[in-house]
Amino acid sequence: MRLNEVEFGGGTPITGYGAGFFRIGEEVVHGPALVLPESYGAWNGIEDLAPLLAAAGQIDVLFVGMGSEIAHPPAALRDALEAKGIGVEPMSSPAACRTYNVVLGEGRRIGAALLPVD
């Protein structure tokens, strides 16, 4: 089998996660994390809309990792993001991490807002 190294086109991949943390590139973020094309780091969680809304024009889709299990984000979050032209894709955080990396490798304009797993 032939393996190819994935190119992320300048974006930062999510390289790991565990109970209460995410590894983004080589940096560990404890608690909720936000990954955008030009920045990443700690996030204050699902009620913290300001940095998500500020991503308008930078991303087309936001993967919302809801923790260990898939859950629907609050309607206010979805409505506010969609009003700014950002599609919202809720999933479990492990699925959001994997999907983010695959789509980042395709060169798409994406972000990830992640709640930690237990």
C-alpha positions as a printed Julia matrix, in Angstrom:
118×3 Matrix{Float64}:
   0.0    0.0    0.0
   1.25   3.47  -0.85
   0.67   6.25   1.7
   0.81   9.93   0.84
   1.47  12.77   3.2
  -1.51  15.09   3.46
  -1.02  18.76   2.61
  -3.16  21.18   4.6
  -2.51  24.28   2.49
  -1.4   26.5    5.33
  -4.26  25.52   7.65
  -3.58  23.87  10.98
  -4.82  20.28  11.4
  -6.31  18.87  14.57
  -3.74  16.24  15.51
  -5.37  14.74  18.59
  -7.96  14.97  21.32
  -8.73  13.37  24.65
 -10.67  13.94  27.84
 -10.88  17.71  28.15
  -8.34  18.74  25.5
  -7.55  19.11  21.79
  -4.14  19.08  20.12
  -4.12  21.55  17.25
  -0.91  21.33  15.29
   1.59  20.83  18.1
  -0.24  22.95  20.69
  -2.61  21.6   23.36
  -5.83  23.53  24.07
  -7.7   22.59  27.26
 -11.49  22.9   27.19
 -13.48  24.1   24.18
 -11.44  25.03  21.11
 -12.0   27.1   18.0
 -10.03  26.44  14.82
 -10.23  28.99  12.0
  -8.13  29.45   8.84
  -5.77  31.98  10.39
  -6.03  31.25  14.1
  -6.88  28.65  16.71
  -7.09  28.43  20.47
  -9.35  28.31  23.48
 -13.01  29.19  23.04
 -15.59  30.0   25.71
 -18.09  27.46  24.43
 -21.4   27.29  22.68
 -22.72  30.57  24.09
 -19.66  32.5   22.78
 -20.95  33.61  19.37
 -18.7   36.64  18.78
 -15.63  34.79  17.44
 -17.85  32.53  15.34
 -19.63  35.49  13.76
 -16.3   37.24  13.19
 -15.32  34.31  10.94
 -17.86  35.44   8.31
 -16.03  35.9    5.04
 -13.22  33.55   6.16
 -15.17  30.29   6.21
 -18.09  28.74   4.37
 -18.79  25.91   6.82
 -18.32  25.52  10.57
 -18.11  22.0   11.98
 -19.57  22.13  15.49
 -18.3   19.31  17.69
 -20.85  18.87  20.46
 -18.72  16.66  22.71
 -18.79  12.87  23.02
 -22.18  12.5   21.33
 -23.9   14.27  18.48
 -26.39  16.89  19.59
 -28.09  19.84  17.98
 -26.53  23.21  18.77
 -28.91  25.91  19.99
 -31.14  27.31  17.24
 -29.84  30.83  18.01
 -26.29  29.72  17.12
 -27.36  28.11  13.85
 -29.59  31.05  12.89
 -26.91  33.66  13.63
 -24.23  31.82  11.65
 -26.48  31.06   8.7
 -27.52  34.73   8.58
 -23.8   35.52   8.09
 -23.52  32.96   5.28
 -21.8   30.24   7.33
 -23.16  26.71   7.06
 -23.38  24.77  10.32
 -22.6   21.05  10.52
 -23.14  19.62  14.02
 -21.57  16.29  14.93
 -19.71  14.66  17.78
 -16.33  16.25  18.47
 -14.33  13.16  17.35
 -16.22  13.17  14.03
 -15.78  16.94  13.7
 -12.0   16.61  14.17
 -11.72  13.92  11.51
 -14.03  15.69   9.07
 -12.25  19.01   9.58
  -8.89  17.45   8.67
 -10.24  15.73   5.55
 -11.96  18.85   4.28
  -8.98  21.05   5.2
  -6.84  18.74   3.06
  -9.19  19.51   0.16
  -8.39  23.21   0.53
 -11.89  24.29   1.56
 -12.72  27.36   3.7
 -13.76  25.74   6.97
 -13.61  26.11  10.73
 -14.28  23.93  13.75
 -15.85  24.86  17.08
 -15.24  21.97  19.45
 -16.57  21.01  22.86
 -14.29  18.52  24.64
 -15.1   14.86  25.09
 -15.41  13.38  28.59
